[in-house]
């Protein structure tokens, strides 16, 4: 399993594909598939049967996973995409933005 630079809760921008340019918050990271689910992007229509939870059934819009390579982390200070680094502060490792040198 590979080490991923994106974690849930991060704000990311989609860099490739049909939803290129859209930004959103990472809801979940699927490490075994190298994919992430981003809020409000890559929406797909899912047909659902009537059930106790959803008695009407019908078509439900939901987010589909996007490959990690198509996402770039957005620095909250500069609102631009950035790469991340790791450094020690005291006895803890922290992630920081390489553009603004700000701790994420």
N, C-alpha and C positions, 0 to 999 in steps of 0.2 A: 504494500500500500504506500502511495506517495504522500509526501508532506505537502499540504495545501496552504497557500498564502491568504485565502479568504475564509472568514469565519462567519457564523450566523450573527446577524445584527449589523454587519458592515453595510455601507452604502456602496453599490457598484454600478458601473455603466456597461451596457452591452456594446461590444466592439464589432461584432460580426453577426450576420444572419438577418432574418426578417425584422427583428426588433432592434436593429442597430441604432444607437444613440439614446435609448431609453434608460432611465435610472430608476433604481429601486433598492429596497432593503432586502438583504438575504434572510429568508425565513428558515431554510434548512440547507445543510450541506450533506450530500450523499457521497461519502468518501470512497466507498467501494466502486462507484461508477464514475468518479471524477466529475460530478455534476452538482449544481446548486439550484434551488428554487428561489426565484427572485419575485418579490411582491409587485404585482401589476404588469409583469412582462411575460411573454410567451404564453398567452392565454389560449386554451383549447376548449372546445365544447365536448362535454362528456354526457352521453345519453344514459339516464338512470331509470331503472324500473321502479314502480311504486313499492314502497316498503313502509314499515312502521315509523321509521324516522322521517321519511319523505313520502307521505301518502299520495301526493299528486304525481310524482315521477317527473319526467320531462328532461330538458336540456339544462345542464349546469356548466357554467364557465369556471375554470380553475387554472392555476398556473402549472405549467409543465417544466421539468428540469432543463437547464441549459448547461452546456459543457463549460467547465472552469476556464478553458483556454479562450473562450469568447467573452470573458468578463474581465473588467479592470477595476481596481479599487479606486474610489473617489476620496480625495483629501477634503475633509469638511472645512478646513480653513481657506484653501485656495479654490475649491470647487473644480479642481482639475484631477485627471487620473494620475496615479502615482504608483511607484513600486514600494515594497516594504522591506525593512531591514529589522534585525533583532540586535539589541544591545543590553548590557547589564546595567541596571540602576539599583545600587545597593546589593541585595542578594537575589533580586528577581530579574528575569529576562522580560523585556518589554518590546512590543512592536512599535516601529516608528515610520513615519512617512519620509521617503528619501528626498522629496521636493521641499517640504517645509520643515523637516527635522522635528516635527511635532509627534508626541506619543499618541498612538491610536487606542 
